[in-house]
Amino acid sequence: MTLLTDLAAAMQDLAGRVQALALDPADAIRLLIPLASYHPAEAVAQDALGTAMAQVEAASSALGRRAALAALARAAAAAEPPSYEEAIALRDRICGLLDAEMVVASDAGADRSANALRGLRAALARRLSEKAGNLPRLRTVEAVTAQPALVHAYRLYEDLERADEVAAYAAAEDPNFIGGTFRVRGD
């Protein structure tokens, strides 16, 4: 084993462990996005040592981002977004990270990495688009007066069990006073 191989294995192991520690795919996604979008600060020193340090930082951070992107794609593929819009937003967010890393890989001359990222992006976009097609869309609700989430849940769905869902979608500070315009699942 070489040092580079060991480092690559450690980066993949770290990303895999972060994904495995999450209680559900949404938690894994939340935890992996910062790893998948990390870029080191620009080197300050313009001498040979500063340039070499910048190259090492760029290469190691690219390795870490790519390992995190692979784990992130696995978590996103396993995710169960509750609505069409949330599935599309997830797809667009992760595909955007993959697109950015493809540019970094291409600029660095890492064509094999760029092609692998392109294939991963296509597969993930297809998977999340298929999931989105089977999900309910969000609809806009306008409540003239503030009412409890229980009232909204019964009025919208005839189901009191969905009060927490209504409060979450309305981003209510207090679930007893939800008014104004907000979005909920349309099912």
C-alpha positions in Angstrom: 0.0 0.0 0.0 1.1 3.5 -0.7 0.5 6.6 1.3 -1.9 7.9 -1.4 -3.9 4.6 -1.4 -4.1 4.7 2.4 -5.3 8.3 2.4 -7.9 7.4 -0.3 -9.2 4.5 1.8 -9.3 6.6 4.9 -11.3 9.3 3.2 -13.8 6.8 1.9 -14.0 5.2 5.3 -14.7 8.6 6.9 -17.5 9.4 4.5 -18.9 5.9 4.9 -18.9 6.2 8.6 -20.5 9.6 8.6 -23.3 8.1 6.4 -23.6 5.0 8.6 -23.8 7.1 11.8 -26.9 9.0 10.6 -30.3 7.9 11.8 -31.8 8.2 8.3 -30.7 9.3 4.8 -31.8 12.9 5.4 -29.5 13.2 8.4 -26.7 11.6 6.3 -27.3 14.2 3.6 -27.2 17.1 6.1 -23.9 15.8 7.5 -22.2 15.0 4.2 -23.0 18.2 2.3 -20.4 20.3 4.2 -17.8 17.6 3.5 -18.8 17.4 -0.2 -18.4 21.1 -0.6 -15.2 21.8 1.3 -12.6 23.9 -0.4 -9.4 24.9 1.4 -8.4 28.5 1.8 -6.1 29.9 -0.8 -2.4 29.6 0.2 -0.9 32.9 1.3 2.8 32.2 0.6 3.8 32.6 -3.0 7.1 30.8 -2.7 7.8 27.2 -3.7 6.8 25.9 -0.3 3.5 27.7 -0.3 2.8 26.5 -3.8 3.5 22.9 -2.8 1.3 23.2 0.2 -1.5 24.5 -1.9 -1.2 21.6 -4.3 -1.3 19.1 -1.5 -4.3 20.8 0.1 -6.1 20.9 -3.2 -5.5 17.2 -4.0 -6.4 16.0 -0.5 -9.5 18.1 -0.3 -10.6 16.9 -3.8 -10.1 13.3 -2.6 -12.2 14.0 0.5 -14.9 15.8 -1.5 -15.2 12.9 -4.0 -15.5 10.3 -1.2 -18.1 12.5 0.5 -20.0 12.9 -2.9 -20.1 9.1 -3.3 -21.5 8.6 0.2 -23.9 11.6 -0.4 -25.2 10.0 -3.6 -25.8 6.7 -1.8 -27.7 8.6 1.0 -29.7 10.6 -1.6 -30.7 7.4 -3.5 -32.0 5.9 -0.2 -33.8 9.1 0.8 -37.6 9.3 0.8 -38.5 12.9 0.2 -42.1 13.6 1.1 -43.0 15.7 -1.9 -42.2 16.2 -5.6 -40.7 19.6 -4.9 -38.4 18.3 -2.1 -37.2 15.4 -4.3 -36.4 17.9 -7.1 -34.6 20.3 -4.7 -32.6 17.4 -3.4 -31.7 16.3 -6.9 -30.7 19.8 -7.9 -28.6 20.4 -4.8 -26.6 17.2 -5.1 -26.3 17.4 -8.9 -25.0 20.9 -8.4 -22.3 19.7 -6.0 -21.4 16.9 -8.5 -21.3 19.5 -11.4 -18.9 21.7 -9.4 -16.6 18.8 -8.6 -16.6 17.7 -12.3 -15.3 21.1 -13.2 -12.6 20.9 -10.5 -11.6 17.4 -11.8 -11.6 18.5 -15.4 -9.5 21.6 -14.6 -7.0 19.4 -12.8 -6.8 17.0 -15.7 -8.4 14.2 -13.8 -10.5 13.0 -16.7 -11.3 9.6 -15.2 -12.6 11.2 -12.0 -14.7 13.7 -14.0 -16.2 10.9 -16.1 -17.0 8.9 -13.0 -18.7 11.9 -11.4 -20.6 12.4 -14.6 -21.9 8.9 -14.5 -22.8 9.2 -10.8 -24.6 12.4 -11.5 -26.7 10.9 -14.4 -27.6 7.9 -12.3 -28.6 10.0 -9.3 -30.6 12.5 -11.3 -32.5 9.6 -13.0 -33.2 7.9 -9.6 -34.4 11.1 -7.9 -36.5 12.2 -10.9 -38.2 8.8 -10.9 -38.9 9.1 -7.2 -40.2 12.6 -7.7 -42.7 11.5 -10.3 -44.6 9.3 -7.7 -44.8 11.9 -5.0 -47.5 14.5 -4.2 -46.9 18.1 -5.1 -47.0 20.9 -2.6 -49.9 23.4 -2.7 -50.2 26.8 -1.2 -52.6 27.5 1.6 -53.7 30.9 2.8 -55.1 31.1 6.3 -56.7 34.5 7.0 -56.6 34.0 10.7 -54.0 32.1 12.8 -55.3 28.7 13.9 -53.7 25.7 15.5 -51.9 23.1 13.4 -54.6 20.6 14.5 -57.3 22.7 12.9 -55.4 23.1 9.7 -54.6 19.3 9.6 -58.3 18.5 10.0 -59.4 21.1 7.5 -56.9 20.1 4.9 -56.7 16.3 5.3 -59.4 15.3 7.8 -56.5 13.8 9.8 -55.3 15.1 13.1 -52.2 13.0 12.9 -50.8 15.3 10.3 -50.7 18.4 12.6 -46.9 18.1 13.1 -46.4 17.9 9.3 -48.5 21.1 8.8 -46.6 22.9 11.5 -43.3 21.8 9.9 -44.2 22.9 6.4 -45.6 26.2 7.7 -42.3 26.7 9.6 -44.4 27.7 12.6 -42.7 29.1 15.7 -45.8 28.1 17.6 -48.0 25.3 16.2 -51.0 26.8 18.0 -50.8 30.0 15.8 -50.4 29.2 12.1 -51.6 31.9 9.8 -50.7 33.6 6.5 -49.5 31.8 3.4 -47.7 28.5 3.6 -47.2 25.3 1.6 -48.3 21.8 2.5 -48.4 18.5 0.7 -51.3 18.3 -1.8 -52.3 14.7 -1.1 
